[in-house]
Amino acid sequence: MHIGEKYGVCVDGLASFAHGIGMGDAVIGLSGGIDSSLVACMCVDVFGADHVHGYMLPGPYSSEHSLVDAQELAFNLGMRAERISIDKPFEAFVDVLGDHCIMARGLAAENTQARCRMVVLMALSNAHGWMMVNTGNKSEAMMGYSTLYGDTAGAFAPIGGLYKTDVFAMSRWVNEKALAEGRVAPIPEHVLIKPPSAELAPDQRDEDTLGSYAELDGLLIDYAEHGMGREELVAAGYNVDEVRRVTGRVDAYAFKRALEPPFPVIEY
């Protein structure tokens, strides 16, 4: 399936879902990353720029360049992007939980930041009747690289069926299509070239934890989409330790995927 066809599947799925539940406005978190940038483009296509409400939700480890990227994206798309810091809510959790767990760093601190963002977006959704749109991709979902009740939240996940390498390819396709039609490329070039990061800890990089997306996605697709077993994967040339690591994570985090929003099915 061509990348443009995959984009159509994602947009049609989002439009059908929103229409089915009677929603005409969307709210999304804009991190300045590739996933939320692509989802913002899809939301504008479905709802119209005036009906997409973007919120930058910086925390203690958010970089200034990510906020600049998010603002540039919103400007290019003609949608509003407002800023609400999660620093104070996060600090409140650190204070309350300080005697019960170490919140200064580590997994609890990272997940609490993600959940603070979810609370803000859901409050906006509830207050205004906007549909919260999830911005997660399939590579992260398969590997459990997400926060339950945090970045797994939302009514629908338009790129939930896309692996990360396709997210990058589709984002470039979106820009190329816009330029060919005489419009501004919506996704800033810096978003396309910077290393993906959740920005929940100092100097965090997704691929430091997950491995190269280019290599990871090939293994994930063969395992999850093509049904290849561990022995078949090794016979196909994948490193035995990497096969054990990746398939083990995929199996272990099935419980997270069961709680994620619906998404369009993409054929691989």
Secondary structure as GFF3:
##gff-version 3
##sequence-region A 1 268
A	DSSP	alpha_helix	3	20	.	.	.	ID=ss1
A	DSSP	beta_strand	26	29	.	.	.	ID=ss2
A	DSSP	alpha_helix	34	47	.	.	.	ID=ss3
A	DSSP	three_ten_helix	49	51	.	.	.	ID=ss4
A	DSSP	beta_strand	52	56	.	.	.	ID=ss5
A	DSSP	alpha_helix	64	77	.	.	.	ID=ss6
A	DSSP	beta_strand	80	83	.	.	.	ID=ss7
A	DSSP	alpha_helix	87	97	.	.	.	ID=ss8
A	DSSP	alpha_helix	107	128	.	.	.	ID=ss9
A	DSSP	beta_strand	131	132	.	.	.	ID=ss10
A	DSSP	alpha_helix	138	143	.	.	.	ID=ss11
A	DSSP	alpha_helix	164	180	.	.	.	ID=ss12
A	DSSP	alpha_helix	189	193	.	.	.	ID=ss13
A	DSSP	alpha_helix	206	210	.	.	.	ID=ss14
A	DSSP	alpha_helix	213	220	.	.	.	ID=ss15
A	DSSP	pi_helix	221	225	.	.	.	ID=ss16
A	DSSP	alpha_helix	230	235	.	.	.	ID=ss17
A	DSSP	alpha_helix	240	252	.	.	.	ID=ss18
A	DSSP	alpha_helix	254	257	.	.	.	ID=ss19
###
